[in-house]
Amino acid sequence: DAGITQSPRHKVTETGTPVTLRCHQTENHRYMYWYRQDPGHGLRLIHYSYGVKDTDKGEVSDGYSVSRSKTEDFLLTLESATSSQTSVYFCAISGSIYDEQYFGPGTRLTVT
Amino acid sequence: AQKVTQAQTEISVVEKEDVTLDCVYETRDTTYYLFWYKQPPSGELVFLIRRNSFDEQNEISGRYSWNFQKSTSSFNFTITASQVVDSAVYFCALSEVVTGNQFYFGTGTSLTVIP
């Protein structure tokens, strides 16, 4: 299994508070991704990174920011959480843009 | 418009039956990649297969087989002689790498195999 961890695994927070989710990999893969999974929508790409300090937006990037200061870490920040951001968040990694992605275990975020 | 459509929301089959999961995609790229992932009840996402747009050969891996047809923009997945352990949500995904690096998942098909 690819070495991908996500922290925290569960979080409950209040509307309006900032939240940061962390993805850590030990595979030295260049690409890292953040997705959210919601019933009826499958997985939707939020942001991805193609190298240290290189990031780009996905399909549903509004309300989210990301940072990648090291190859192994990719942070997802909700500057001011809203109830619509209640979801399961998955991090994924891949060696190149053409490769399959390997997913972390997910983080369940509830915004009350 | 959905880039990846999995019209079958839920399917139930009896163990040992064959089942086909449909996936239809939409892209203007000439180079793209298609994937299938499995999400068992435990929640993790497991990679099953990757196919690039230039390779239309069907693939078989044990009880699993995939049929890629560019003419109909479909990438269907068949499980032969289904087993209870096949019960999961299956996602089809599309990677576009020419017009922009974007990745799209279908909404998934929930497969239940009844013993």
HADDOCK unambig.tbl for C-alpha pairs under 7 A between the chains (distance, minus, plus):
assign (segid A and resid 40 and name CA) (segid B and resid 107 and name CA) 5.85 0.50 0.50
assign (segid A and resid 41 and name CA) (segid B and resid 107 and name CA) 5.00 0.50 0.50
assign (segid A and resid 42 and name CA) (segid B and resid 105 and name CA) 6.21 0.50 0.50
assign (segid A and resid 42 and name CA) (segid B and resid 106 and name CA) 5.80 0.50 0.50
assign (segid A and resid 42 and name CA) (segid B and resid 107 and name CA) 3.90 0.50 0.50
assign (segid A and resid 42 and name CA) (segid B and resid 108 and name CA) 5.93 0.50 0.50
assign (segid A and resid 43 and name CA) (segid B and resid 105 and name CA) 5.65 0.50 0.50
assign (segid A and resid 44 and name CA) (segid B and resid 104 and name CA) 6.68 0.50 0.50
assign (segid A and resid 44 and name CA) (segid B and resid 105 and name CA) 6.66 0.50 0.50
assign (segid A and resid 45 and name CA) (segid B and resid 103 and name CA) 6.66 0.50 0.50
assign (segid A and resid 58 and name CA) (segid B and resid 102 and name CA) 6.58 0.50 0.50
assign (segid A and resid 100 and name CA) (segid B and resid 50 and name CA) 6.46 0.50 0.50
assign (segid A and resid 102 and name CA) (segid B and resid 47 and name CA) 6.89 0.50 0.50
assign (segid A and resid 103 and name CA) (segid B and resid 45 and name CA) 6.01 0.50 0.50
assign (segid A and resid 105 and name CA) (segid B and resid 44 and name CA) 5.57 0.50 0.50
